Amino acid sequence: MSSIPNLLAVARLILTPVAMALILGTPDSQGIRIVATTVFVIAALTDFADGYLARRWQLTSTLGAFLDTVADKILVAGALIALVEIGTVSTWVAFIIIGREIAIMGLRSVAALDSGTVPPSMWGKSKAALQFTAIAFAILRLDIVIGPWRLDQWLMAAAVISTIVSAGDYFSRFRSVFTTARHKD
């Protein structure tokens, strides 16, 4: 457990409630939003660092993959829930993104029943980068309006689209998991 990549995933888990508290703390204070964005971005960067270091140093493990996945989902869900609470992100946006994350974790669980795996795809990696970017801008809430929406709203729309596309990609590539998996209660 004490490898640096695993510690980075644990750091991401620890930083999530800190980011949430800052988001919820004083949403009208630009200074607090900057601090909250900084904490969130640092947590998001640990996602890229832990995977990179685990592969580079050949420290990949089942525990590490689990920690990384769970930490990512908790960071995204926690930030979105806090942003919904302060009225910055639509409940539907949070529902779609969090629902997709749960569905893909379910897909991975079903695959694991038959000793299969569902490796990350380029769509999944792009989705993660877009979600992290959109959430960071939603926390920061810059006053940049492009047409009918603010910049963070456009980025969140792009994140939702990539979330849906990546879910479709995973389920189409791994649909055989559902026909070969056996119920083991």
N, C-alpha and C positions, 0 to 999 in steps of 0.2 A: 504494500500500500504506500510505502514512503517514497516512491519514485517522484521525481519532479513533475512529470505530466499529471500524475494522480493528485499531487498536492495543488496543482493549478486548477484542476476540476473542483477540488474541495474549496479552494479560494473563491471560485465562481459561485459556489453554493452559499458561502458566507457573505459575499458581497451583495447577493440578491436582496435580502431584507434591508440591508443598508441603503441600497439604491431605492427600494420601495419607500422606506421611511423618508428619504430626502424628497422623492417625488410627491409624496403625500403631505410632507411637512409644511411647506410654504409655496404653493404653486404660483403665487403672484410675484414671488421674489426672483428676479433674473439671476442674482448671485447664487441662490440655492439651486436654481435650475441648472446653472453651469456646473456646480459641484455634483449634482445628481447625474448629469450627463457624463461627467468625467468618471465617476464611479462605475456607471453602466458601461462605458466604453472600455475601461480597464478590464471589467469582468468579461465583456465580449471578446476582447483580445486574448484572454486566457484560453478561449475556445480554440483559436487558431494556433496558439503556442503549444498547448498540450498535445494536440494531434501531430503537429510537426515534430516536436521533440520526441514523442513516443516512437514515431516511425524512424526518425534519424538515428536515435540511440538504440533502436530495436528493443524498446521497452513496452511493446503492445501486449495487452492482456485482456482477458474477459472482464476483469474488474475495472480496468481502465476504460474500456469501451462503454461499460455500463455507467460508470461515474460521469464520463464525458457527455453521454446522451442525456442522462437525467439532469445534470447541471445545466445543459443548454435549455432543456424544456422548462426547468424551473425559473431560470433567468428570464426567458421570453414571457412565460405566463405571469410571473410576478410583476414584471414591468408593465405588461398590458393591463393587468387587473388594477394596478395603481393608476395608470393613465385613464382607464375607464372611470374610476372613482372620482378623479378631478375633472372629468368631462372633456379630456383632450382626444380620446380615441373612442370610436363608436363601439358599442357592445357587440355589434355584428362582426366587426373586424376582429375583435378579440375572440369571439366564438369560432370564427372560421380558422384562425391561426392556431388557437389552442386545440380545437377539434381535430385539425389535421395532425398535430403533433401526437395526440392520443391515438389516432387511427394508425399512424405509422408505427408507433410503439406496439400496438396490437398486432400489426402485420409481422413485426420482428418476433413477437412472442409466439405467434402461430408457426412461423418458420422454425423457431428454436425447438418446438415440439418434435420435429422430425430432424433435428440436428442441422437445420439449414441456417443460412444467414442472409440478411438483407443489407448488403454493403451500401455505404453512402454513394449517391450519384452526383453528377455535376449539377443537376437541377436542384438537388437537396442542398449542396454547398452554396449555390447561387442564392437559393431561397434564404438560407441562414444569413448570408452577407446582407441581403436586402432587408430582412427583418431587423437585424441589428442596426443598420443605417436608419431605417424608418423610425424605429423606436428612439434612437438617440436624438433624431431631429424632433420627434414628438415631445420628448422631455425638454429639449432646449427651447422649442416653440418660437423660432425666429419669426419676425413679422415680414415674411416674404410671401406675397400673394401673386399667384400665377393664374390668371383667369378667375374661375369661380372658387378655387381652393388655395389654401396655404401650401407652401413647399412640403411641410411634413405630411399633409393629407395626400398629396400626389405620391410621395414616397410610400406611404402606407397602402395606397391603392395598388402600387406596383408590387409591394410585398404580398398583398392578398392574392394578386394574380399569380405570382410565382409560387405561392403556397399551394394554390389549387392545381397549377400545372405540375408541380413536383409530386403532389399526392397522386394525380392521375398517372404520372410516369411510373411511380413505385408500384401502384396497384396493377397497372397493365403488365409491367415486367415480371411481377411476382404473383400473378393470379393463380398460377399452378399450385402455390402454397396452400390455397384453400381447397383444392380438389384432392391433394395428397395428404393433408394433415388429418390425423385421426383424433377424435375426442378422447382424452385420457383423464377421466375423473375418478 
